[in-house]
Amino acid sequence: MQKNTKKFLGWSVLILIILTPVLLWFLFGDGDGFTNYADTVHSLGELFGLVGMTIFAITFVLSTRISWIEDVFGGLDKVYIVHGLLGGTALLFILAHPIFLVLKFIPGNFPLAASYLLPSSYWSVNLGIIALFGILGLIYITLYTKIKYHKWKFTHEFLGLVFLIAVFHIFLVRGTVSQGIIFHGYYVYATIVSVIGLWAFSYSLFLKNRKMKNAIYKIKNIIHKDDVFEIEMMPEHKPIEYHSGQFIFVRFYNEKLSEEPHPFSISSKSNSEFIKIVVRKLGDFTSSLEHLKVGDKVSIEGPYGRFNFKNYSHKNQIWLASGIGIVPFIGMAEDLSSEFQIDLYYVEKNENKFIGNSTLREIEKRNKNFKFIPWTSEKMNRLDVHKIKKLSRTIENKEFLICGSPGFKEEITKQLINEGVKKSNIHEEVFDFR
Ligand SMILES: Cc1cc2nc3c(=O)[nH]c(=O)nc-3n(C[C@H](O)[C@H](O)[C@H](O)COP(=O)(O)OP(=O)(O)OC[C@H]3O[C@@H](n4cnc5c(N)ncnc54)[C@H](O)[C@@H]3O)c2cc1C
């Protein structure tokens, strides 16, 4: 199935699931619940709550890292973008839920409206208030604070608890309007959503770790130069199967390192027995890699991602890398066959920073259809689309694969689109999941 068809189908199914409570309401409710102002805002309040919970449950499903979900959205990095987008949307719907419920007391009874949002002797309602403030706090941390990744991840895991509290709220409070009209359909649906959400959350929290136990590797070689580590790993048992350009989650077993798994692109060619990653020091974890030793155990989860030149229709491609974004291109360049015509632009600040230059030069020598263009921004100024057009002769009928810093990706993508390149011909790997 075509990539765009899969994406279209995926989004259609998502929207259908999200809108199911609305359909149920109108199918089984016969339009009741919307006869006067008070009923209408109340019904809308309940519907917003249920739609919000559905989207909330879907965000958990998206973070399970199940392979067919990646297929639908075109890679795990894209899945996490949709996850973030839906997380924000769930919050808006969940916020609208109490707002619409109290609207029915306004303008007549402001004190009653205000008291509706405060704790009372109704525990079923109190649970809703706790869940609301819980999700607000946790999403605020995600969107507006810059705490360290592992601390953020720890806070993010409390969303499962918040979801569970919200499930208790739904079942104990029993929507008054919906109760009479569509009691069965409404609660069957709420039960399905709750079970799926809780299953997906538990899967991510507990079962995903088990997957890492299946692929145990050992460090074969480490090269540490300036702020970059090249780490080669060999399998203890069966090697994993992967395509160049994909990435893996890696957990190193070394007493001086955290056991938190981190994502890194594979820089070796498809299905090599030995897997190589190249890591640039960025924060605490990547700096602590200097303690790694040959022989240390490693567990690998993956591969993930769909960033591979064979996945796109044009065989004439321009690859654009900045900084550590060169890593997935190294393995892809090794895999190239002569039917592909590739120009690889690689931007670094200065010559000392280049990674994998000699490998890429060697590939250029043996493959006349592969052109390697290292670009130092200190000497050659910024790389832009006009320079690309000049050096690659044309940008028409080509695919563009981009990996690098967010600024570089945004700038180049904007310029390409301004020059008439279709968005569907631009593919990027995002080195950030948060
Ligand atoms: C798909 C993908 C491929 C990547 N490939 C490479 C690569 O080939 N080489 C390379 O040097 N870097 C790569 N990265 C980035 C690398 O994962 C981060 O630089 C590294 O995890 C930073 O950890 P830190 O604790 O040193 O830095 P911190 O300062 O703690 O984190 C910096 C940023 O890295 C991200 N990050 C941190 N920890 C994790 C984690 N456990 N899981 C997910 N993201 C995290 C967060 O966005 C965070 O804001 C890749 C990232 C992704 C998402």
The ligand as an SDF file (V2000), in Angstrom:
LIG
                    3D

 53 58  0  0  0  0  0  0  0  0999 V2000
   15.4970    9.1190   16.2260 C   0  0  0  0  0  0  0  0  0  0  0  0
   16.7150    9.6820   16.9260 C   0  0  0  0  0  0  0  0  0  0  0  0
   17.9850    9.3810   16.4520 C   0  0  0  0  0  0  0  0  0  0  0  0
   19.0930    9.9250   17.0800 C   0  0  0  0  0  0  0  0  0  0  0  0
   20.3330    9.6200   16.5970 N   0  0  0  0  0  0  0  0  0  0  0  0
   21.4300   10.1510   17.1800 C   0  0  0  0  0  0  0  0  0  0  0  0
   22.7540    9.8340   16.6860 C   0  0  0  0  0  0  0  0  0  0  0  0
   22.9360    9.0700   15.7410 O   0  0  0  0  0  0  0  0  0  0  0  0
   23.8020   10.3950   17.3230 N   0  0  0  0  0  0  0  0  0  0  0  0
   23.6630   11.2540   18.3870 C   0  0  0  0  0  0  0  0  0  0  0  0
   24.6690   11.7450   18.9120 O   0  0  0  0  0  0  0  0  0  0  0  0
   22.4360   11.5730   18.8440 N   0  0  0  0  0  0  0  0  0  0  0  0
   21.3110   11.0370   18.2880 C   0  0  0  0  0  0  0  0  0  0  0  0
   20.0690   11.3310   18.7850 N   0  0  0  0  0  0  0  0  0  0  0  0
   19.9650   12.2540   19.9230 C   0  0  0  0  0  0  0  0  0  0  0  0
   20.2960   11.5130   21.2160 C   0  0  0  0  0  0  0  0  0  0  0  0
   19.3000   10.5480   21.4920 O   0  0  0  0  0  0  0  0  0  0  0  0
   20.3620   12.5270   22.3510 C   0  0  0  0  0  0  0  0  0  0  0  0
   21.3870   13.4440   22.0450 O   0  0  0  0  0  0  0  0  0  0  0  0
   20.7030   11.8800   23.6450 C   0  0  0  0  0  0  0  0  0  0  0  0
   19.6800   11.0100   24.0420 O   0  0  0  0  0  0  0  0  0  0  0  0
   20.9120   13.0100   24.6580 C   0  0  0  0  0  0  0  0  0  0  0  0
   20.9880   12.5080   25.9630 O   0  0  0  0  0  0  0  0  0  0  0  0
   21.7680   13.3230   27.1040 P   0  0  0  0  0  0  0  0  0  0  0  0
   21.2980   12.8210   28.4260 O   0  0  0  0  0  0  0  0  0  0  0  0
   23.2330   13.2880   26.8630 O   0  0  0  0  0  0  0  0  0  0  0  0
   21.3480   14.8180   26.8910 O   0  0  0  0  0  0  0  0  0  0  0  0
   20.1810   15.6630   27.5500 P   0  0  0  0  0  0  0  0  0  0  0  0
   20.6930   17.0740   27.6110 O   0  0  0  0  0  0  0  0  0  0  0  0
   19.6550   15.0450   28.7840 O   0  0  0  0  0  0  0  0  0  0  0  0
   19.0830   15.5380   26.4640 O   0  0  0  0  0  0  0  0  0  0  0  0
   19.0910   16.3180   25.2940 C   0  0  0  0  0  0  0  0  0  0  0  0
   17.8400   15.9950   24.5000 C   0  0  0  0  0  0  0  0  0  0  0  0
   17.9650   14.6400   24.0180 O   0  0  0  0  0  0  0  0  0  0  0  0
   16.7020   13.9770   24.0740 C   0  0  0  0  0  0  0  0  0  0  0  0
   16.8200   12.7980   24.9560 N   0  0  0  0  0  0  0  0  0  0  0  0
   17.5290   12.6790   26.0910 C   0  0  0  0  0  0  0  0  0  0  0  0
   17.4080   11.4710   26.6330 N   0  0  0  0  0  0  0  0  0  0  0  0
   16.5850   10.7750   25.8170 C   0  0  0  0  0  0  0  0  0  0  0  0
   16.0350    9.4550   25.8300 C   0  0  0  0  0  0  0  0  0  0  0  0
   16.3150    8.5940   26.7790 N   0  0  0  0  0  0  0  0  0  0  0  0
   15.1890    9.1060   24.8270 N   0  0  0  0  0  0  0  0  0  0  0  0
   14.8690    9.9720   23.8620 C   0  0  0  0  0  0  0  0  0  0  0  0
   15.3620   11.2300   23.7690 N   0  0  0  0  0  0  0  0  0  0  0  0
   16.2010   11.6250   24.7460 C   0  0  0  0  0  0  0  0  0  0  0  0
   15.7220   14.9790   24.6160 C   0  0  0  0  0  0  0  0  0  0  0  0
   15.0960   15.6150   23.5270 O   0  0  0  0  0  0  0  0  0  0  0  0
   16.5480   15.9850   25.3360 C   0  0  0  0  0  0  0  0  0  0  0  0
   15.9490   17.2390   25.3670 O   0  0  0  0  0  0  0  0  0  0  0  0
   18.9490   10.7850   18.2000 C   0  0  0  0  0  0  0  0  0  0  0  0
   17.6830   11.0570   18.6810 C   0  0  0  0  0  0  0  0  0  0  0  0
   16.5740   10.5100   18.0720 C   0  0  0  0  0  0  0  0  0  0  0  0
   15.2060   10.8090   18.6150 C   0  0  0  0  0  0  0  0  0  0  0  0
  1  2  1  0
  2  3  1  0
  2 52  2  0
  3  4  2  0
  4  5  1  0
  4 50  1  0
  5  6  2  0
  6  7  1  0
  6 13  1  0
  7  8  2  0
  7  9  1  0
  9 10  1  0
 10 11  2  0
 10 12  1  0
 12 13  2  0
 13 14  1  0
 14 15  1  0
 14 50  1  0
 15 16  1  0
 16 17  1  0
 16 18  1  0
 18 19  1  0
 18 20  1  0
 20 21  1  0
 20 22  1  0
 22 23  1  0
 23 24  1  0
 24 25  2  0
 24 26  1  0
 24 27  1  0
 27 28  1  0
 28 29  2  0
 28 30  1  0
 28 31  1  0
 31 32  1  0
 32 33  1  0
 33 34  1  0
 33 48  1  0
 34 35  1  0
 35 36  1  0
 35 46  1  0
 36 37  1  0
 36 45  1  0
 37 38  2  0
 38 39  1  0
 39 40  1  0
 39 45  2  0
 40 41  1  0
 40 42  2  0
 42 43  1  0
 43 44  2  0
 44 45  1  0
 46 47  1  0
 46 48  1  0
 48 49  1  0
 50 51  2  0
 51 52  1  0
 52 53  1  0
M  END
$$$$
